[in-house]
Amino acid sequence: MASGQFRFITVIAVVVANMVGTGVFTSLGFQLLDIRSGFVLLMLWAVGGLAAVCGAMTYAELGAALPRNGGEYSLLRTIYHPAAGFVSGWISSTVGFAGPTALAAMTFAAYSTAALPGESSVFLEKTLAAVLLIVLTIIHATNHRTSGTTQVVFTVLKVAVIVVFVIAVALVVDTPQPINFLPIEGDGALLTSGLFAVALIYVSFAYTGWNAATYLSSEVENPQRTLPLVLTIGTCIVTLLYLGLNFAFLYAAPISAMEGQVEVGAIAAQSAFGDTVGGFFGIALALLLISTVSAMTIAGPRVIQVIGEDFPAVRVLGRTNQHGIPATAIYLQSAIALVFILSTTVESIMVFAGFTMALNSFVAVFGIFVLRWRQPDLPRPYRTFLYPLTPLIYLALTGWTLGFTLINRPVEGLFSLGIIGSGLIFYFLTSRN
């Protein structure tokens, strides 16, 4: 392996860790405010997984045909117009990674303090979140070997703990909660309702990260062959983990104890194993979020880096250290995330960030039709499986979710559109300079 590249296993670890984080460990509490059917709740995660797999297979073709760091920024810049790429990068650098990075660190702190004796405090949680972010920023601003090894270790730990947790719940809980995991009367209407569509935005946020490998395209061994495998394998692994985790949460803990709560994993662990062992699992689940913060600190700054490379007015953002690491971009993203930690709450940012990033991915997936029409002779080492059905499934599910979210949560939706508008303004100012 070249010293300036990440290994295959490292990139899969980045994809898995980017996805398995704040969303799956917090979403259920908010979903339970409107939906009480176990079957419908699991269907949320199955439908979200289907959309993510379809999106990943579409991105695999785009990333293999256009292998360059930057994710949607590079793809949309080439497919549509530099302005579209810049706005996408603007979204990723201001919301897409900094926001979820902050939320993952905040959830880590919430789980950690919930598992400890005594009353928690906002100051303690924010301090823990900030310290975690700062330590990982320093690690990932060094070199590929240190950065990659850290990511793989924490991701392997994450997958192992989740599998052990799900199996332990199934074995230990003698009296499961009275919730139906098979369809009952009324579930069909729920599956096509606005409540289901809005709940999907939390799921969409939880699955965000299936496209993470495209942010590292230029630092991956043989990207044309590697990207399709990484994207598909990583997304399928996460879909299975999500279904298992949510089944375990609903199986072990009363709905009344979890609804509206952030740390649903810690609540389920204490319900299943008691305070002592449950506290241990709560700490273990908190540790899993370290890999999420870590993965986003790796992937996100690559967007900021390529913006700096393409726009002379902000060329300082494209600088790398002696090992080829975009240290300046890493420090900038972490600084933005630190502001989020000190000034935001979990639920509103989940809806806002989930809507914004889903819209970003929607435009990128639609780009497969544009690219095939504009550049039919472009070499495509990988072609999307079951095209055009695969991207159409993703566009239909995501478009449905975005529409109902804009209707039911207009404040977050309009704020998201405002971020996009500000990106366009900044693009024209920057390109003019």
C-alpha positions in Angstrom: 0.0 0.0 0.0 1.3 3.5 -0.9 2.0 5.6 2.2 -0.6 8.2 1.0 -3.5 5.8 0.6 -6.0 4.1 2.8 -6.5 0.3 2.8 -9.7 -1.5 1.6 -10.6 -2.5 5.2 -10.0 1.1 6.4 -12.4 2.6 3.8 -15.1 0.0 4.7 -14.6 1.0 8.4 -15.1 4.6 7.5 -18.4 3.8 5.7 -19.7 1.7 8.6 -18.6 4.1 11.3 -20.0 7.1 9.4 -23.4 5.5 9.3 -23.6 3.7 12.7 -23.7 6.6 15.1 -26.0 9.3 16.5 -29.0 8.4 14.4 -29.5 4.7 15.4 -28.8 5.4 19.0 -31.2 8.3 19.3 -33.9 8.2 16.5 -36.2 5.6 18.1 -37.1 7.8 21.0 -38.4 10.5 18.6 -40.1 8.0 16.3 -42.0 6.5 19.2 -43.8 9.9 19.8 -45.9 9.2 16.7 -45.5 5.4 15.9 -46.1 2.6 18.3 -46.2 -0.5 16.0 -43.0 -2.7 16.2 -43.6 -3.8 12.6 -43.9 -0.3 11.2 -40.8 0.9 13.2 -38.7 -2.0 11.8 -40.1 -1.3 8.4 -38.7 2.3 8.7 -35.2 0.9 9.1 -35.7 -1.7 6.3 -37.0 1.0 3.9 -34.2 3.3 4.9 -31.7 0.5 4.2 -33.2 -0.2 0.8 -32.9 3.5 -0.1 -29.3 3.5 1.2 -28.3 0.4 -0.8 -29.9 1.8 -4.0 -28.1 5.1 -3.4 -24.8 3.3 -2.7 -25.0 1.3 -5.9 -25.7 4.4 -7.9 -22.8 6.3 -6.2 -20.6 3.3 -7.0 -21.0 4.0 -10.7 -20.5 7.7 -10.3 -17.5 7.4 -8.0 -15.8 4.8 -10.2 -16.3 6.9 -13.3 -15.2 10.1 -11.6 -12.7 9.1 -8.9 -11.6 12.2 -7.0 -11.8 13.2 -3.4 -14.7 15.4 -2.4 -17.9 13.2 -2.6 -20.9 15.1 -4.0 -18.8 18.3 -4.4 -16.6 16.7 -7.1 -19.5 14.7 -8.6 -21.9 17.6 -9.0 -19.2 20.0 -10.1 -18.5 17.6 -13.1 -22.0 16.5 -13.8 -23.9 19.8 -13.5 -21.9 23.0 -13.0 -19.2 24.3 -10.6 -21.9 26.2 -8.8 -23.7 23.0 -8.0 -20.5 21.4 -6.7 -19.7 24.4 -4.6 -23.1 24.5 -2.9 -22.9 20.8 -2.2 -19.5 21.3 -0.7 -20.8 24.2 1.3 -23.6 22.0 2.7 -21.1 19.2 3.5 -18.6 21.5 5.2 -21.2 23.6 7.2 -23.9 21.1 8.0 -23.3 17.7 6.4 -20.2 16.7 8.5 -19.7 19.3 11.2 -23.3 19.0 12.5 -23.4 15.1 12.7 -19.8 15.1 14.1 -21.0 17.4 16.9 -24.1 15.3 17.5 -22.2 12.1 17.6 -19.9 13.7 20.2 -22.9 15.0 22.2 -24.6 11.6 22.1 -21.3 10.0 23.3 -21.4 12.4 26.2 -25.1 11.8 26.9 -24.6 8.0 27.0 -21.5 8.2 29.1 -23.1 10.4 31.8 -26.3 8.4 31.8 -24.3 5.2 32.6 -22.5 6.9 35.5 -23.9 7.3 39.0 -25.2 10.7 40.0 -27.0 13.5 38.2 -25.6 14.6 34.8 -25.1 18.3 33.8 -25.2 20.1 30.5 -21.7 21.5 31.3 -20.2 18.0 31.9 -21.8 16.6 28.7 -20.6 19.5 26.5 -17.1 19.2 28.0 -16.9 15.5 27.3 -18.0 16.0 23.8 -15.6 18.8 23.1 -12.6 16.9 24.6 -13.4 13.8 22.4 -13.6 16.0 19.3 -10.3 17.8 20.0 -8.4 14.5 20.7 -9.6 12.9 17.5 -8.9 16.0 15.5 -5.2 15.9 16.6 -5.0 12.2 15.7 -6.4 12.5 12.2 -4.3 15.6 11.4 -1.1 13.4 11.6 -0.7 10.7 8.9 -2.6 8.0 7.1 -1.3 5.1 9.2 -2.2 6.6 12.5 -5.5 7.9 11.2 -6.5 4.6 9.5 -5.4 2.3 12.4 -7.5 4.4 14.9 -10.5 4.1 12.6 -10.3 0.4 12.1 -9.8 -0.4 15.8 -12.9 1.6 16.9 -15.1 0.3 14.1 -14.3 -3.3 14.8 -15.1 -2.6 18.5 -18.4 -1.0 17.4 -19.6 -3.9 15.3 -18.6 -6.5 17.9 -20.4 -4.7 20.8 -23.5 -4.2 18.7 -23.6 -7.9 17.8 -23.0 -9.0 21.4 -25.6 -6.6 22.7 -28.3 -7.9 20.3 -27.6 -11.5 21.1 -27.4 -10.9 24.8 -30.8 -9.1 24.8 -32.4 -12.1 23.0 -30.9 -14.6 25.5 -31.3 -12.7 28.7 -34.7 -11.0 28.5 -37.3 -13.6 29.7 -40.3 -11.3 29.4 -40.1 -9.2 26.2 -42.2 -6.1 25.9 -45.8 -6.5 24.5 -45.1 -5.0 21.1 -46.0 -6.6 17.7 -43.2 -7.2 15.2 -45.7 -8.8 12.7 -48.2 -6.6 10.8 -51.5 -5.9 12.5 -54.6 -3.9 11.5 -53.8 -0.3 10.8 -50.2 -0.8 9.9 -50.8 -0.6 6.2 -52.3 3.0 6.6 -49.3 4.0 8.8 -46.8 2.8 6.1 -48.2 5.3 3.6 -48.8 8.1 6.0 -47.1 11.5 6.5 -46.0 10.3 9.9 -44.1 7.4 8.3 -42.5 9.8 5.8 -41.4 12.3 8.5 -40.1 9.5 10.7 -38.0 8.4 7.7 -36.0 11.7 7.9 -34.6 10.4 11.2 -33.7 7.1 9.5 -32.3 9.0 6.5 -30.0 10.8 9.0 -29.0 7.5 10.6 -28.1 6.1 7.2 -26.1 9.2 6.1 -22.6 8.1 5.5 -23.2 5.3 3.0 -21.5 7.6 0.5 -18.5 8.2 2.7 -16.0 6.3 0.5 -16.5 8.8 -2.4 -15.0 11.5 -0.2 -11.7 9.5 -0.1 -11.6 8.4 -3.8 -8.2 9.8 -4.5 -6.7 8.1 -1.4 -8.1 4.6 -2.1 -6.2 1.7 -3.7 -7.7 1.1 -7.2 -10.8 3.2 -6.7 -12.6 1.9 -9.8 -12.6 -1.6 -8.5 -12.7 -0.8 -4.7 -15.5 1.8 -4.5 -18.4 -0.4 -5.6 -17.5 -3.1 -3.2 -16.9 -0.8 -0.3 -20.1 1.1 -0.8 -22.3 -2.0 -1.2 -20.7 -4.1 1.5 -20.6 -1.3 4.1 -24.3 -0.3 3.5 -25.5 -3.9 3.7 -23.6 -4.5 7.0 -25.1 -1.4 8.5 -28.7 -2.3 7.4 -28.5 -5.6 9.3 -27.0 -3.9 12.4 -29.8 -1.3 12.4 -32.6 -3.9 12.2 -30.9 -5.9 15.0 -30.4 -2.9 17.3 -33.9 -1.5 17.0 -35.4 -5.0 17.5 -33.3 -5.3 20.7 -34.3 -1.9 21.9 -38.1 -2.5 21.4 -37.8 -6.1 22.7 -36.1 -5.1 26.0 -37.4 -1.7 27.1 -41.0 -0.2 27.6 -42.0 2.3 25.0 -43.0 4.7 27.7 -39.4 4.7 29.0 -37.9 5.5 25.6 -40.3 7.9 23.9 -38.8 11.3 23.5 -35.5 10.2 25.0 -32.0 10.5 23.4 -30.1 7.7 25.1 -32.5 4.8 24.1 -29.7 2.3 24.0 -28.7 3.0 27.6 -32.4 2.7 28.7 -32.8 -0.6 26.8 -29.5 -2.0 28.4 -30.7 -1.1 31.9 -34.1 -2.6 31.3 -32.6 -5.9 29.9 -29.6 -6.4 32.3 -30.2 -4.2 35.4 -28.4 -1.1 36.5 -25.0 -2.6 36.9 -24.6 -4.6 33.7 -26.8 -2.1 31.9 -24.5 0.6 33.0 -21.6 -1.3 31.5 -23.4 -1.7 28.2 -24.3 2.0 28.3 -20.6 2.8 28.6 -19.8 0.4 25.7 -22.5 2.0 23.5 -21.0 5.4 24.3 -17.5 4.1 23.2 -19.1 3.1 19.8 -19.8 6.7 19.0 -16.0 7.5 19.1 -15.6 5.7 15.8 -18.4 7.9 14.3 -16.8 11.1 15.3 -13.5 9.7 14.1 -14.9 8.7 10.7 -16.5 12.0 10.0 -13.3 13.8 11.0 -11.6 11.8 8.3 -14.1 12.1 5.5 -15.6 15.6 5.8 -12.4 17.7 5.6 -11.7 16.1 2.2 -14.6 18.2 0.8 -13.2 21.4 2.3 -9.7 20.4 0.9 -10.9 20.1 -2.8 -12.8 23.4 -2.5 -9.5 25.0 -1.5 -7.8 23.3 -4.5 -10.4 24.5 -7.0 -11.0 28.1 -5.8 -7.9 30.3 -5.5 -9.7 32.7 -3.1 -9.7 30.0 -0.4 -6.6 28.0 -1.5 -5.4 27.9 2.1 -8.1 25.2 2.7 -6.5 22.9 0.2 -3.1 22.7 2.0 -1.8 19.4 3.2 0.9 18.5 5.7 4.1 16.6 4.8 2.1 13.3 4.9 -0.6 14.5 2.5 -3.2 15.0 5.2 -5.5 18.1 4.8 -4.8 19.3 8.3 -6.1 22.8 7.8 -9.4 21.5 6.6 -9.6 19.1 9.5 -9.0 21.9 12.0 -11.7 24.0 10.3 -14.4 21.3 10.3 -13.7 20.5 13.9 -13.9 24.2 14.8 -17.4 24.4 13.2 -18.4 21.2 15.0 -17.2 22.7 18.3 -19.6 25.6 17.7 -22.5 23.1 17.2 -21.6 21.3 20.4 -21.8 24.5 22.4 -25.0 25.9 20.8 -27.4 23.1 19.6 -29.8 20.4 20.7 -30.0 16.9 19.2 -33.5 16.6 17.8 -33.8 19.8 15.7 -30.3 19.3 14.2 -31.2 15.7 13.3 -34.2 16.8 11.2 -32.4 19.8 9.7 -29.2 18.0 8.9 -31.1 14.9 7.7 -33.2 17.0 5.3 -30.2 18.9 4.0 -28.0 15.9 3.3 -30.9 13.9 1.8 -31.5 16.7 -0.6 -27.8 16.8 -1.5 -27.8 13.0 -2.2 -31.0 13.2 -4.1 -29.4 15.7 -6.6 -26.3 13.5 -6.8 -28.2 10.3 -7.5 -30.3 12.0 -10.2 -26.9 12.9 -11.8 -26.5 9.3 -13.0 -29.1 10.0 -15.7 -27.5 13.3 -16.6 -24.0 11.8 -16.9 -25.2 8.9 -19.0 -27.0 11.3 -21.3 -24.1 13.9 -21.5 -21.2 11.5 -21.6 -22.4 8.1 -22.9 -18.8 7.1 -23.9 -17.2 7.9 -20.5 -15.4 4.7 -19.2 -17.5 3.2 -16.5 -15.6 0.4 -14.6 -18.8 -0.4 -12.7 -22.4 0.1 -13.9 -25.3 0.4 -11.4 -27.0 -3.0 -10.8 -30.6 -3.0 -12.2 -30.3 0.5 -13.7 -32.5 2.5 -14.0 -34.7 0.8 -11.3 -32.1 1.2 -8.6 -31.7 5.0 -8.7 -35.4 5.5 -9.3 -36.2 3.6 -6.1 -33.8 5.9 -4.2 -35.2 9.0 -5.8 -38.8 8.0 -5.1 -38.3 7.2 -1.4 -36.1 10.2 -0.8 -38.3 12.6 -2.7 -41.4 11.4 -0.8 -39.6 11.9 2.5 -38.3 15.3 1.6 -41.8 16.5 0.5 -43.6 15.4 3.7 -40.8 16.8 5.9 -41.0 20.2 4.2 -44.8 20.2 4.8 -44.7 18.9 8.4 -41.4 20.5 9.6 -41.3 23.7 7.5 -38.9 25.6 9.9 -36.1 23.0 9.4 -36.8 22.6 5.7 -36.8 26.3 5.0 -33.6 26.8 7.1 -32.0 24.1 4.9 -33.0 25.9 1.7 -31.6 29.0 3.3 -28.2 27.3 3.7 -28.3 26.3 0.0 -29.1 29.9 -1.0 -26.3 31.3 1.1 -23.9 28.8 -0.6 -24.9 30.1 -4.0 -24.2 33.7 -2.9 -20.8 32.7 -1.5 -20.0 30.9 -4.7 -20.5 33.9 -6.9 -18.5 36.1 -4.5 -15.7 33.6 -4.4 -15.6 32.8 -8.1 -15.5 36.5 -8.9 -12.5 37.0 -6.7 
